[in-house]
Amino acid sequence: MKKIMEINGMHCDKCRANAEKALNALDGVTAKVNLSKKNAVITLKKDVSDEELKNAVTALGFSVGEIKVKKSIFG
């Protein structure tokens, strides 16, 4: 499953890298954070709650907006 997480408060590449590192430290999570889009595309290999994802980022001082499931072109 893929999710898109809106991340607010990132201002530089170090911010992006820290958010990405925090998300990737969660078991079963592979994340790619985009500074210009202010979001992360998260691939889940196991069940990880939105709350766990949010906590990983807010612990760094960022705020999280919407977290939504990324729909594929096949439904």
mmCIF file of the N, C-alpha and C atoms, coordinates in Angstrom:
data_MODEL
# 
_entry.id   MODEL 
# 
loop_
_atom_site.group_PDB 
_atom_site.id 
_atom_site.type_symbol 
_atom_site.label_atom_id 
_atom_site.label_alt_id 
_atom_site.label_comp_id 
_atom_site.label_asym_id 
_atom_site.label_entity_id 
_atom_site.label_seq_id 
_atom_site.pdbx_PDB_ins_code 
_atom_site.Cartn_x 
_atom_site.Cartn_y 
_atom_site.Cartn_z 
_atom_site.occupancy 
_atom_site.B_iso_or_equiv 
_atom_site.pdbx_formal_charge 
_atom_site.auth_seq_id 
_atom_site.auth_comp_id 
_atom_site.auth_asym_id 
_atom_site.auth_atom_id 
_atom_site.pdbx_PDB_model_num 
ATOM 1   N N  . MET A 1 1  ? 0.839  -1.167 0.000   1.00 0.00 ? 1  MET A N  1 
ATOM 2   C CA . MET A 1 1  ? 0.000  0.000  0.000   1.00 0.00 ? 1  MET A CA 1 
ATOM 3   C C  . MET A 1 1  ? 0.893  1.243  0.000   1.00 0.00 ? 1  MET A C  1 
ATOM 4   N N  . LYS A 1 2  ? 0.442  2.260  -0.711  1.00 0.00 ? 2  LYS A N  1 
ATOM 5   C CA . LYS A 1 2  ? 1.150  3.534  -0.738  1.00 0.00 ? 2  LYS A CA 1 
ATOM 6   C C  . LYS A 1 2  ? 0.269  4.619  -0.155  1.00 0.00 ? 2  LYS A C  1 
ATOM 7   N N  . LYS A 1 3  ? 0.921  5.531  0.569   1.00 0.00 ? 3  LYS A N  1 
ATOM 8   C CA . LYS A 1 3  ? 0.224  6.674  1.141   1.00 0.00 ? 3  LYS A CA 1 
ATOM 9   C C  . LYS A 1 3  ? 0.993  7.945  0.809   1.00 0.00 ? 3  LYS A C  1 
ATOM 10  N N  . ILE A 1 4  ? 0.257  9.040  0.792   1.00 0.00 ? 4  ILE A N  1 
ATOM 11  C CA . ILE A 1 4  ? 0.843  10.362 0.613   1.00 0.00 ? 4  ILE A CA 1 
ATOM 12  C C  . ILE A 1 4  ? 0.604  11.131 1.909   1.00 0.00 ? 4  ILE A C  1 
ATOM 13  N N  . MET A 1 5  ? 1.689  11.649 2.489   1.00 0.00 ? 5  MET A N  1 
ATOM 14  C CA . MET A 1 5  ? 1.597  12.419 3.727   1.00 0.00 ? 5  MET A CA 1 
ATOM 15  C C  . MET A 1 5  ? 2.031  13.853 3.462   1.00 0.00 ? 5  MET A C  1 
ATOM 16  N N  . GLU A 1 6  ? 1.175  14.797 3.811   1.00 0.00 ? 6  GLU A N  1 
ATOM 17  C CA . GLU A 1 6  ? 1.512  16.213 3.706   1.00 0.00 ? 6  GLU A CA 1 
ATOM 18  C C  . GLU A 1 6  ? 2.350  16.598 4.928   1.00 0.00 ? 6  GLU A C  1 
ATOM 19  N N  . ILE A 1 7  ? 3.538  17.195 4.687   1.00 0.00 ? 7  ILE A N  1 
ATOM 20  C CA . ILE A 1 7  ? 4.435  17.598 5.775   1.00 0.00 ? 7  ILE A CA 1 
ATOM 21  C C  . ILE A 1 7  ? 4.674  19.098 5.683   1.00 0.00 ? 7  ILE A C  1 
ATOM 22  N N  . ASN A 1 8  ? 4.371  19.801 6.765   1.00 0.00 ? 8  ASN A N  1 
ATOM 23  C CA . ASN A 1 8  ? 4.561  21.247 6.809   1.00 0.00 ? 8  ASN A CA 1 
ATOM 24  C C  . ASN A 1 8  ? 5.727  21.596 7.729   1.00 0.00 ? 8  ASN A C  1 
ATOM 25  N N  . GLY A 1 9  ? 6.447  22.652 7.381   1.00 0.00 ? 9  GLY A N  1 
ATOM 26  C CA . GLY A 1 9  ? 7.539  23.130 8.223   1.00 0.00 ? 9  GLY A CA 1 
ATOM 27  C C  . GLY A 1 9  ? 8.918  22.789 7.720   1.00 0.00 ? 9  GLY A C  1 
ATOM 28  N N  . MET A 1 10 ? 9.017  22.085 6.604   1.00 0.00 ? 10 MET A N  1 
ATOM 29  C CA . MET A 1 10 ? 10.329 21.787 6.020   1.00 0.00 ? 10 MET A CA 1 
ATOM 30  C C  . MET A 1 10 ? 10.788 23.001 5.209   1.00 0.00 ? 10 MET A C  1 
ATOM 31  N N  . HIS A 1 11 ? 12.048 23.416 5.438   1.00 0.00 ? 11 HIS A N  1 
ATOM 32  C CA . HIS A 1 11 ? 12.549 24.603 4.759   1.00 0.00 ? 11 HIS A CA 1 
ATOM 33  C C  . HIS A 1 11 ? 13.798 24.354 3.921   1.00 0.00 ? 11 HIS A C  1 
ATOM 34  N N  . CYS A 1 12 ? 14.452 23.206 4.112   1.00 0.00 ? 12 CYS A N  1 
ATOM 35  C CA . CYS A 1 12 ? 15.720 22.966 3.422   1.00 0.00 ? 12 CYS A CA 1 
ATOM 36  C C  . CYS A 1 12 ? 15.912 21.470 3.193   1.00 0.00 ? 12 CYS A C  1 
ATOM 37  N N  . ASP A 1 13 ? 16.993 21.132 2.502   1.00 0.00 ? 13 ASP A N  1 
ATOM 38  C CA . ASP A 1 13 ? 17.249 19.727 2.200   1.00 0.00 ? 13 ASP A CA 1 
ATOM 39  C C  . ASP A 1 13 ? 17.544 18.923 3.467   1.00 0.00 ? 13 ASP A C  1 
ATOM 40  N N  . LYS A 1 14 ? 18.119 19.564 4.479   1.00 0.00 ? 14 LYS A N  1 
ATOM 41  C CA . LYS A 1 14 ? 18.380 18.850 5.731   1.00 0.00 ? 14 LYS A CA 1 
ATOM 42  C C  . LYS A 1 14 ? 17.055 18.469 6.397   1.00 0.00 ? 14 LYS A C  1 
ATOM 43  N N  . CYS A 1 15 ? 16.084 19.372 6.356   1.00 0.00 ? 15 CYS A N  1 
ATOM 44  C CA . CYS A 1 15 ? 14.743 19.064 6.871   1.00 0.00 ? 15 CYS A CA 1 
ATOM 45  C C  . CYS A 1 15 ? 14.165 17.855 6.137   1.00 0.00 ? 15 CYS A C  1 
ATOM 46  N N  . ARG A 1 16 ? 14.254 17.882 4.823   1.00 0.00 ? 16 ARG A N  1 
ATOM 47  C CA . ARG A 1 16 ? 13.739 16.786 3.997   1.00 0.00 ? 16 ARG A CA 1 
ATOM 48  C C  . ARG A 1 16 ? 14.407 15.472 4.369   1.00 0.00 ? 16 ARG A C  1 
ATOM 49  N N  . ALA A 1 17 ? 15.747 15.512 4.491   1.00 0.00 ? 17 ALA A N  1 
ATOM 50  C CA . ALA A 1 17 ? 16.505 14.298 4.807   1.00 0.00 ? 17 ALA A CA 1 
ATOM 51  C C  . ALA A 1 17 ? 16.144 13.754 6.191   1.00 0.00 ? 17 ALA A C  1 
ATOM 52  N N  . ASN A 1 18 ? 15.964 14.648 7.156   1.00 0.00 ? 18 ASN A N  1 
ATOM 53  C CA . ASN A 1 18 ? 15.604 14.208 8.507   1.00 0.00 ? 18 ASN A CA 1 
ATOM 54  C C  . ASN A 1 18 ? 14.217 13.569 8.542   1.00 0.00 ? 18 ASN A C  1 
ATOM 55  N N  . ALA A 1 19 ? 13.268 14.158 7.834   1.00 0.00 ? 19 ALA A N  1 
ATOM 56  C CA . ALA A 1 19 ? 11.921 13.590 7.782   1.00 0.00 ? 19 ALA A CA 1 
ATOM 57  C C  . ALA A 1 19 ? 11.952 12.220 7.097   1.00 0.00 ? 19 ALA A C  1 
ATOM 58  N N  . GLU A 1 20 ? 12.692 12.130 6.017   1.00 0.00 ? 20 GLU A N  1 
ATOM 59  C CA . GLU A 1 20 ? 12.805 10.866 5.287   1.00 0.00 ? 20 GLU A CA 1 
ATOM 60  C C  . GLU A 1 20 ? 13.451 9.789  6.162   1.00 0.00 ? 20 GLU A C  1 
ATOM 61  N N  . LYS A 1 21 ? 14.511 10.161 6.866   1.00 0.00 ? 21 LYS A N  1 
ATOM 62  C CA . LYS A 1 21 ? 15.215 9.212  7.741   1.00 0.00 ? 21 LYS A CA 1 
ATOM 63  C C  . LYS A 1 21 ? 14.299 8.712  8.855   1.00 0.00 ? 21 LYS A C  1 
ATOM 64  N N  . ALA A 1 22 ? 13.519 9.625  9.450   1.00 0.00 ? 22 ALA A N  1 
ATOM 65  C CA . ALA A 1 22 ? 12.605 9.245  10.533  1.00 0.00 ? 22 ALA A CA 1 
ATOM 66  C C  . ALA A 1 22 ? 11.538 8.271  10.048  1.00 0.00 ? 22 ALA A C  1 
ATOM 67  N N  . LEU A 1 23 ? 10.981 8.531  8.884   1.00 0.00 ? 23 LEU A N  1 
ATOM 68  C CA . LEU A 1 23 ? 9.963  7.624  8.339   1.00 0.00 ? 23 LEU A CA 1 
ATOM 69  C C  . LEU A 1 23 ? 10.565 6.277  7.966   1.00 0.00 ? 23 LEU A C  1 
ATOM 70  N N  . ASN A 1 24 ? 11.733 6.294  7.338   1.00 0.00 ? 24 ASN A N  1 
ATOM 71  C CA . ASN A 1 24 ? 12.368 5.043  6.926   1.00 0.00 ? 24 ASN A CA 1 
ATOM 72  C C  . ASN A 1 24 ? 12.851 4.208  8.106   1.00 0.00 ? 24 ASN A C  1 
ATOM 73  N N  . ALA A 1 25 ? 12.983 4.825  9.284   1.00 0.00 ? 25 ALA A N  1 
ATOM 74  C CA . ALA A 1 25 ? 13.389 4.087  10.483  1.00 0.00 ? 25 ALA A CA 1 
ATOM 75  C C  . ALA A 1 25 ? 12.262 3.211  11.022  1.00 0.00 ? 25 ALA A C  1 
ATOM 76  N N  . LEU A 1 26 ? 11.028 3.474  10.596  1.00 0.00 ? 26 LEU A N  1 
ATOM 77  C CA . LEU A 1 26 ? 9.891  2.652  11.018  1.00 0.00 ? 26 LEU A CA 1 
ATOM 78  C C  . LEU A 1 26 ? 9.919  1.321  10.282  1.00 0.00 ? 26 LEU A C  1 
ATOM 79  N N  . ASP A 1 27 ? 9.676  0.251  11.015  1.00 0.00 ? 27 ASP A N  1 
ATOM 80  C CA . ASP A 1 27 ? 9.686  -1.087 10.431  1.00 0.00 ? 27 ASP A CA 1 
ATOM 81  C C  . ASP A 1 27 ? 8.596  -1.225 9.375   1.00 0.00 ? 27 ASP A C  1 
ATOM 82  N N  . GLY A 1 28 ? 8.982  -1.656 8.183   1.00 0.00 ? 28 GLY A N  1 
ATOM 83  C CA . GLY A 1 28 ? 8.018  -1.883 7.107   1.00 0.00 ? 28 GLY A CA 1 
ATOM 84  C C  . GLY A 1 28 ? 7.724  -0.661 6.268   1.00 0.00 ? 28 GLY A C  1 
ATOM 85  N N  . VAL A 1 29 ? 8.462  0.444  6.498   1.00 0.00 ? 29 VAL A N  1 
ATOM 86  C CA . VAL A 1 29 ? 8.204  1.699  5.791   1.00 0.00 ? 29 VAL A CA 1 
ATOM 87  C C  . VAL A 1 29 ? 9.367  2.056  4.872   1.00 0.00 ? 29 VAL A C  1 
ATOM 88  N N  . THR A 1 30 ? 9.036  2.423  3.645   1.00 0.00 ? 30 THR A N  1 
ATOM 89  C CA . THR A 1 30 ? 9.988  3.019  2.713   1.00 0.00 ? 30 THR A CA 1 
ATOM 90  C C  . THR A 1 30 ? 9.365  4.331  2.269   1.00 0.00 ? 30 THR A C  1 
ATOM 91  N N  . ALA A 1 31 ? 10.087 5.439  2.512   1.00 0.00 ? 31 ALA A N  1 
ATOM 92  C CA . ALA A 1 31 ? 9.526  6.757  2.222   1.00 0.00 ? 31 ALA A CA 1 
ATOM 93  C C  . ALA A 1 31 ? 10.476 7.580  1.368   1.00 0.00 ? 31 ALA A C  1 
ATOM 94  N N  . LYS A 1 32 ? 9.884  8.403  0.525   1.00 0.00 ? 32 LYS A N  1 
ATOM 95  C CA . LYS A 1 32 ? 10.612 9.378  -0.284  1.00 0.00 ? 32 LYS A CA 1 
ATOM 96  C C  . LYS A 1 32 ? 9.945  10.723 -0.032  1.00 0.00 ? 32 LYS A C  1 
ATOM 97  N N  . VAL A 1 33 ? 10.704 11.650 0.563   1.00 0.00 ? 33 VAL A N  1 
ATOM 98  C CA . VAL A 1 33 ? 10.163 12.963 0.901   1.00 0.00 ? 33 VAL A CA 1 
ATOM 99  C C  . VAL A 1 33 ? 10.545 13.962 -0.182  1.00 0.00 ? 33 VAL A C  1 
ATOM 100 N N  . ASN A 1 34 ? 9.568  14.760 -0.601  1.00 0.00 ? 34 ASN A N  1 
ATOM 101 C CA . ASN A 1 34 ? 9.772  15.777 -1.634  1.00 0.00 ? 34 ASN A CA 1 
ATOM 102 C C  . ASN A 1 34 ? 9.622  17.152 -0.984  1.00 0.00 ? 34 ASN A C  1 
ATOM 103 N N  . LEU A 1 35 ? 10.720 17.909 -0.943  1.00 0.00 ? 35 LEU A N  1 
ATOM 104 C CA . LEU A 1 35 ? 10.713 19.223 -0.299  1.00 0.00 ? 35 LEU A CA 1 
ATOM 105 C C  . LEU A 1 35 ? 9.802  20.207 -1.022  1.00 0.00 ? 35 LEU A C  1 
ATOM 106 N N  . SER A 1 36 ? 9.874  20.254 -2.339  1.00 0.00 ? 36 SER A N  1 
ATOM 107 C CA . SER A 1 36 ? 9.082  21.241 -3.086  1.00 0.00 ? 36 SER A CA 1 
ATOM 108 C C  . SER A 1 36 ? 7.583  20.957 -3.021  1.00 0.00 ? 36 SER A C  1 
ATOM 109 N N  . LYS A 1 37 ? 7.205  19.683 -2.981  1.00 0.00 ? 37 LYS A N  1 
ATOM 110 C CA . LYS A 1 37 ? 5.778  19.331 -2.871  1.00 0.00 ? 37 LYS A CA 1 
ATOM 111 C C  . LYS A 1 37 ? 5.312  19.268 -1.424  1.00 0.00 ? 37 LYS A C  1 
ATOM 112 N N  . LYS A 1 38 ? 6.269  19.342 -0.493  1.00 0.00 ? 38 LYS A N  1 
ATOM 113 C CA . LYS A 1 38 ? 5.973  19.266 0.950   1.00 0.00 ? 38 LYS A CA 1 
ATOM 114 C C  . LYS A 1 38 ? 5.176  18.015 1.294   1.00 0.00 ? 38 LYS A C  1 
ATOM 115 N N  . ASN A 1 39 ? 5.653  16.870 0.758   1.00 0.00 ? 39 ASN A N  1 
ATOM 116 C CA . ASN A 1 39 ? 4.971  15.627 1.073   1.00 0.00 ? 39 ASN A CA 1 
ATOM 117 C C  . ASN A 1 39 ? 5.940  14.453 1.063   1.00 0.00 ? 39 ASN A C  1 
ATOM 118 N N  . ALA A 1 40 ? 5.434  13.328 1.500   1.00 0.00 ? 40 ALA A N  1 
ATOM 119 C CA . ALA A 1 40 ? 6.183  12.082 1.455   1.00 0.00 ? 40 ALA A CA 1 
ATOM 120 C C  . ALA A 1 40 ? 5.318  11.036 0.778   1.00 0.00 ? 40 ALA A C  1 
ATOM 121 N N  . VAL A 1 41 ? 5.934  10.264 -0.109  1.00 0.00 ? 41 VAL A N  1 
ATOM 122 C CA . VAL A 1 41 ? 5.272  9.095  -0.688  1.00 0.00 ? 41 VAL A CA 1 
ATOM 123 C C  . VAL A 1 41 ? 5.799  7.913  0.108   1.00 0.00 ? 41 VAL A C  1 
ATOM 124 N N  . ILE A 1 42 ? 4.894  7.222  0.770   1.00 0.00 ? 42 ILE A N  1 
ATOM 125 C CA . ILE A 1 42 ? 5.253  6.167  1.705   1.00 0.00 ? 42 ILE A CA 1 
ATOM 126 C C  . ILE A 1 42 ? 4.745  4.832  1.184   1.00 0.00 ? 42 ILE A C  1 
ATOM 127 N N  . THR A 1 43 ? 5.648  3.858  1.102   1.00 0.00 ? 43 THR A N  1 
ATOM 128 C CA . THR A 1 43 ? 5.281  2.498  0.732   1.00 0.00 ? 43 THR A CA 1 
ATOM 129 C C  . THR A 1 43 ? 5.320  1.652  1.996   1.00 0.00 ? 43 THR A C  1 
ATOM 130 N N  . LEU A 1 44 ? 4.206  0.985  2.272   1.00 0.00 ? 44 LEU A N  1 
ATOM 131 C CA . LEU A 1 44 ? 4.104  0.153  3.474   1.00 0.00 ? 44 LEU A CA 1 
ATOM 132 C C  . LEU A 1 44 ? 4.194  -1.314 3.092   1.00 0.00 ? 44 LEU A C  1 
ATOM 133 N N  . LYS A 1 45 ? 5.130  -2.009 3.731   1.00 0.00 ? 45 LYS A N  1 
ATOM 134 C CA . LYS A 1 45 ? 5.290  -3.445 3.500   1.00 0.00 ? 45 LYS A CA 1 
ATOM 135 C C  . LYS A 1 45 ? 4.534  -4.248 4.559   1.00 0.00 ? 45 LYS A C  1 
ATOM 136 N N  . LYS A 1 46 ? 4.086  -3.539 5.612   1.00 0.00 ? 46 LYS A N  1 
ATOM 137 C CA . LYS A 1 46 ? 3.275  -4.153 6.657   1.00 0.00 ? 46 LYS A CA 1 
ATOM 138 C C  . LYS A 1 46 ? 2.357  -3.086 7.207   1.00 0.00 ? 46 LYS A C  1 
ATOM 139 N N  . ASP A 1 47 ? 1.492  -3.450 8.111   1.00 0.00 ? 47 ASP A N  1 
ATOM 140 C CA . ASP A 1 47 ? 0.512  -2.507 8.653   1.00 0.00 ? 47 ASP A CA 1 
ATOM 141 C C  . ASP A 1 47 ? 1.190  -1.537 9.619   1.00 0.00 ? 47 ASP A C  1 
ATOM 142 N N  . VAL A 1 48 ? 1.219  -0.272 9.238   1.00 0.00 ? 48 VAL A N  1 
ATOM 143 C CA . VAL A 1 48 ? 1.738  0.812  10.075  1.00 0.00 ? 48 VAL A CA 1 
ATOM 144 C C  . VAL A 1 48 ? 0.634  1.868  10.125  1.00 0.00 ? 48 VAL A C  1 
ATOM 145 N N  . SER A 1 49 ? 0.269  2.267  11.333  1.00 0.00 ? 49 SER A N  1 
ATOM 146 C CA . SER A 1 49 ? -0.853 3.205  11.479  1.00 0.00 ? 49 SER A CA 1 
ATOM 147 C C  . SER A 1 49 ? -0.452 4.611  11.045  1.00 0.00 ? 49 SER A C  1 
ATOM 148 N N  . ASP A 1 50 ? -1.464 5.386  10.671  1.00 0.00 ? 50 ASP A N  1 
ATOM 149 C CA . ASP A 1 50 ? -1.235 6.788  10.339  1.00 0.00 ? 50 ASP A CA 1 
ATOM 150 C C  . ASP A 1 50 ? -0.640 7.524  11.535  1.00 0.00 ? 50 ASP A C  1 
ATOM 151 N N  . GLU A 1 51 ? -1.055 7.139  12.733  1.00 0.00 ? 51 GLU A N  1 
ATOM 152 C CA . GLU A 1 51 ? -0.556 7.776  13.956  1.00 0.00 ? 51 GLU A CA 1 
ATOM 153 C C  . GLU A 1 51 ? 0.951  7.550  14.112  1.00 0.00 ? 51 GLU A C  1 
ATOM 154 N N  . GLU A 1 52 ? 1.431  6.337  13.825  1.00 0.00 ? 52 GLU A N  1 
ATOM 155 C CA . GLU A 1 52 ? 2.859  6.047  13.892  1.00 0.00 ? 52 GLU A CA 1 
ATOM 156 C C  . GLU A 1 52 ? 3.637  6.886  12.872  1.00 0.00 ? 52 GLU A C  1 
ATOM 157 N N  . LEU A 1 53 ? 3.094  6.988  11.672  1.00 0.00 ? 53 LEU A N  1 
ATOM 158 C CA . LEU A 1 53 ? 3.736  7.795  10.632  1.00 0.00 ? 53 LEU A CA 1 
ATOM 159 C C  . LEU A 1 53 ? 3.800  9.253  11.060  1.00 0.00 ? 53 LEU A C  1 
ATOM 160 N N  . LYS A 1 54 ? 2.682  9.749  11.559  1.00 0.00 ? 54 LYS A N  1 
ATOM 161 C CA . LYS A 1 54 ? 2.595  11.140 11.998  1.00 0.00 ? 54 LYS A CA 1 
ATOM 162 C C  . LYS A 1 54 ? 3.574  11.416 13.140  1.00 0.00 ? 54 LYS A C  1 
ATOM 163 N N  . ASN A 1 55 ? 3.635  10.530 14.119  1.00 0.00 ? 55 ASN A N  1 
ATOM 164 C CA . ASN A 1 55 ? 4.512  10.716 15.272  1.00 0.00 ? 55 ASN A CA 1 
ATOM 165 C C  . ASN A 1 55 ? 5.982  10.782 14.883  1.00 0.00 ? 55 ASN A C  1 
ATOM 166 N N  . ALA A 1 56 ? 6.377  10.006 13.881  1.00 0.00 ? 56 ALA A N  1 
ATOM 167 C CA . ALA A 1 56 ? 7.772  10.011 13.437  1.00 0.00 ? 56 ALA A CA 1 
ATOM 168 C C  . ALA A 1 56 ? 8.183  11.390 12.924  1.00 0.00 ? 56 ALA A C  1 
ATOM 169 N N  . VAL A 1 57 ? 7.264  12.082 12.278  1.00 0.00 ? 57 VAL A N  1 
ATOM 170 C CA . VAL A 1 57 ? 7.547  13.391 11.678  1.00 0.00 ? 57 VAL A CA 1 
ATOM 171 C C  . VAL A 1 57 ? 7.347  14.527 12.676  1.00 0.00 ? 57 VAL A C  1 
ATOM 172 N N  . THR A 1 58 ? 6.287  14.441 13.486  1.00 0.00 ? 58 THR A N  1 
ATOM 173 C CA . THR A 1 58 ? 6.030  15.521 14.444  1.00 0.00 ? 58 THR A CA 1 
ATOM 174 C C  . THR A 1 58 ? 7.085  15.552 15.547  1.00 0.00 ? 58 THR A C  1 
ATOM 175 N N  . ALA A 1 59 ? 7.730  14.430 15.823  1.00 0.00 ? 59 ALA A N  1 
ATOM 176 C CA . ALA A 1 59 ? 8.816  14.402 16.809  1.00 0.00 ? 59 ALA A CA 1 
ATOM 177 C C  . ALA A 1 59 ? 9.982  15.290 16.384  1.00 0.00 ? 59 ALA A C  1 
ATOM 178 N N  . LEU A 1 60 ? 10.077 15.584 15.088  1.00 0.00 ? 60 LEU A N  1 
ATOM 179 C CA . LEU A 1 60 ? 11.136 16.444 14.558  1.00 0.00 ? 60 LEU A CA 1 
ATOM 180 C C  . LEU A 1 60 ? 10.728 17.918 14.544  1.00 0.00 ? 60 LEU A C  1 
ATOM 181 N N  . GLY A 1 61 ? 9.492  18.195 14.911  1.00 0.00 ? 61 GLY A N  1 
ATOM 182 C CA . GLY A 1 61 ? 9.015  19.572 14.930  1.00 0.00 ? 61 GLY A CA 1 
ATOM 183 C C  . GLY A 1 61 ? 8.210  19.976 13.708  1.00 0.00 ? 61 GLY A C  1 
ATOM 184 N N  . PHE A 1 62 ? 7.982  19.052 12.797  1.00 0.00 ? 62 PHE A N  1 
ATOM 185 C CA . PHE A 1 62 ? 7.161  19.329 11.622  1.00 0.00 ? 62 PHE A CA 1 
ATOM 186 C C  . PHE A 1 62 ? 5.701  19.042 11.958  1.00 0.00 ? 62 PHE A C  1 
ATOM 187 N N  . SER A 1 63 ? 4.809  19.590 11.175  1.00 0.00 ? 63 SER A N  1 
ATOM 188 C CA . SER A 1 63 ? 3.399  19.250 11.348  1.00 0.00 ? 63 SER A CA 1 
ATOM 189 C C  . SER A 1 63 ? 2.942  18.451 10.139  1.00 0.00 ? 63 SER A C  1 
ATOM 190 N N  . VAL A 1 64 ? 1.931  17.632 10.388  1.00 0.00 ? 64 VAL A N  1 
ATOM 191 C CA . VAL A 1 64 ? 1.423  16.743 9.342   1.00 0.00 ? 64 VAL A CA 1 
ATOM 192 C C  . VAL A 1 64 ? 0.009  17.168 9.003   1.00 0.00 ? 64 VAL A C  1 
ATOM 193 N N  . GLY A 1 65 ? -0.234 17.322 7.719   1.00 0.00 ? 65 GLY A N  1 
ATOM 194 C CA . GLY A 1 65 ? -1.581 17.601 7.235   1.00 0.00 ? 65 GLY A CA 1 
ATOM 195 C C  . GLY A 1 65 ? -2.273 16.292 6.926   1.00 0.00 ? 65 GLY A C  1 
ATOM 196 N N  . GLU A 1 66 ? -2.811 16.210 5.751   1.00 0.00 ? 66 GLU A N  1 
ATOM 197 C CA . GLU A 1 66 ? -3.573 15.038 5.321   1.00 0.00 ? 66 GLU A CA 1 
ATOM 198 C C  . GLU A 1 66 ? -2.665 13.848 5.036   1.00 0.00 ? 66 GLU A C  1 
ATOM 199 N N  . ILE A 1 67 ? -3.128 12.662 5.400   1.00 0.00 ? 67 ILE A N  1 
ATOM 200 C CA . ILE A 1 67 ? -2.501 11.399 5.008   1.00 0.00 ? 67 ILE A CA 1 
ATOM 201 C C  . ILE A 1 67 ? -3.554 10.639 4.233   1.00 0.00 ? 67 ILE A C  1 
ATOM 202 N N  . LYS A 1 68 ? -3.264 10.327 2.986   1.00 0.00 ? 68 LYS A N  1 
ATOM 203 C CA . LYS A 1 68 ? -4.264 9.633  2.173   1.00 0.00 ? 68 LYS A CA 1 
ATOM 204 C C  . LYS A 1 68 ? -3.627 8.464  1.426   1.00 0.00 ? 68 LYS A C  1 
ATOM 205 N N  . VAL A 1 69 ? -4.463 7.511  1.099   1.00 0.00 ? 69 VAL A N  1 
ATOM 206 C CA . VAL A 1 69 ? -4.019 6.349  0.326   1.00 0.00 ? 69 VAL A CA 1 
ATOM 207 C C  . VAL A 1 69 ? -3.811 6.788  -1.109  1.00 0.00 ? 69 VAL A C  1 
ATOM 208 N N  . LYS A 1 70 ? -2.670 6.406  -1.663  1.00 0.00 ? 70 LYS A N  1 
ATOM 209 C CA . LYS A 1 70 ? -2.386 6.729  -3.070  1.00 0.00 ? 70 LYS A CA 1 
ATOM 210 C C  . LYS A 1 70 ? -3.077 5.677  -3.925  1.00 0.00 ? 70 LYS A C  1 
ATOM 211 N N  . LYS A 1 71 ? -3.984 6.136  -4.746  1.00 0.00 ? 71 LYS A N  1 
ATOM 212 C CA . LYS A 1 71 ? -4.739 5.244  -5.641  1.00 0.00 ? 71 LYS A CA 1 
ATOM 213 C C  . LYS A 1 71 ? -3.900 4.918  -6.872  1.00 0.00 ? 71 LYS A C  1 
ATOM 214 N N  . SER A 1 72 ? -3.974 3.675  -7.277  1.00 0.00 ? 72 SER A N  1 
ATOM 215 C CA . SER A 1 72 ? -3.305 3.283  -8.506  1.00 0.00 ? 72 SER A CA 1 
ATOM 216 C C  . SER A 1 72 ? -4.260 3.493  -9.675  1.00 0.00 ? 72 SER A C  1 
ATOM 217 N N  . ILE A 1 73 ? -3.744 3.429  -10.873 1.00 0.00 ? 73 ILE A N  1 
ATOM 218 C CA . ILE A 1 73 ? -4.605 3.602  -12.055 1.00 0.00 ? 73 ILE A CA 1 
ATOM 219 C C  . ILE A 1 73 ? -5.539 2.409  -12.229 1.00 0.00 ? 73 ILE A C  1 
ATOM 220 N N  . PHE A 1 74 ? -5.267 1.346  -11.470 1.00 0.00 ? 74 PHE A N  1 
ATOM 221 C CA . PHE A 1 74 ? -6.097 0.151  -11.574 1.00 0.00 ? 74 PHE A CA 1 
ATOM 222 C C  . PHE A 1 74 ? -7.143 0.066  -10.470 1.00 0.00 ? 74 PHE A C  1 
ATOM 223 N N  . GLY A 1 75 ? -7.302 1.141  -9.691  1.00 0.00 ? 75 GLY A N  1 
ATOM 224 C CA . GLY A 1 75 ? -8.303 1.140  -8.633  1.00 0.00 ? 75 GLY A CA 1 
ATOM 225 C C  . GLY A 1 75 ? -7.658 1.077  -7.331  1.00 0.00 ? 75 GLY A C  1 
# 
